[in-house]
Amino acid sequence: MGEESDFYRIEAEASGNIFLEDVEEFYQDSLPTYGWERTGRFSYVLNEKYLEIIPQNNGGMLRVIFQLRSKTF
């Protein structure tokens, strides 16, 4: 996890039968219930914060990076 001013980055890894579409569907369904508005396939905005979800499939290991920053960053 890194923190730099108004920028946060968190990484998570998972292995098994997890696909990029599953990640997309999960956040597409769950984040709007907390007020996040979808602005792209893996990007959301809430008030003055911008969330980017970056899934990466590396040989069966799925890594998901969450970057949260100010919209004006």
N, C-alpha and C positions, 0 to 999 in steps of 0.2 A: 504494500500500500504506500502510495506516495502522496504528499501534500505540498502544494506550492501555491501560496496566496489563495485564490478562489478556484483551485483546481485539485481534484481528488481522483485517484486511480486505484481501483481494486481489481485483482485478478483471481479467478476461481478455475479449478480444473475438475473434470469428471471423465470417467471412462465407462464404457458399456454401450447400450443401445440408445444413445442420445444423438439426435440429429439437429442441424441448424434450424430446420423448420419447427422442431419442438421448442427450441429456445425462443424463436420469434413468436410463436403462438402463445406461449406462456406469458411473456411480457406484454404482448398485444392485448391479452385478455385481462391481466391483473393490474398493470400500471394505471389505466384510466380510472379504476375504482378509487385510486388515491389522488386523482386530480391531474395526472400527467396526460398531456395531449401528444398524440403520435404525430411526428413531423416527417418521418421517413421510415424505411424498413426497420432500422434499429436505432432510431433517434426519437427523443421525447423532450418536451419542454414543460416546465411548471414554474409559474411566476417568473423569477429572474434566473432560473437554473436550467441548464441544458444537459441532458443525459444522453450519452452515446454508448451503445452496447456493441462490443466488437467480438463476435464469435470467431474462433479459429479452430479448424480441425487439423490436427497434426498427427497423422498416422493412428487414428483410433482414439486419441486423447483429445477431448474437446476442451479448449481453454476459452473462457469468456472474460473479457475485459470490460469493466464499467468505468467510464470517465464522466465525472460530474464537474461542471464548471459554470461560472456566471455567463449569462447570455452575452454580456458585453466584453468578455475576456478576449 
